């Protein structure tokens, strides 16, 4: 937590917030891409 506060002081709140959101959304984007690939494969079988 202390490191996060240091980063906010050094980089500014918008940059830290953007980095946090990008890291958090990365996993969800990978899951979405996998789901779309699976859906495409199922639709091609029919």
Secondary structure, 3 states (H helix, E strand, C coil): CHHHHHHHHHHCHHHHHHHHHHHHHHHHHHHHHHHHHHHHHHHHHC
